[in-house]
Amino acid sequence: MSLTEAVYSAKAVEEKRLRVDMAALGESIRRKEIAVYWVDTKNQLADVVTKPIVNNQKFMDTLQCGHI
């Protein structure tokens, strides 16, 4: 959720190395090229590839049907 808050905030992020990336994200949002949304953990499909013990059934269902 911190990325969602940071990208929509007028306050600069503390880590200097991230400021350019955050500015680029903000510009892409203003141009309506991308949208950034917070996704609840129960719907976070990326957990399958980023966490060691996660049930992959929802991920597999999504691959097969094309939607959550």
Protein Blocks (a to p, Z undefined) as FASTA:
>chain_A
ZZmmmmmpcbdcfblmlmmmmmmmmmmmmnomaccddddfklmmklmmmcfbdcfklmmm
mmmnopZZ
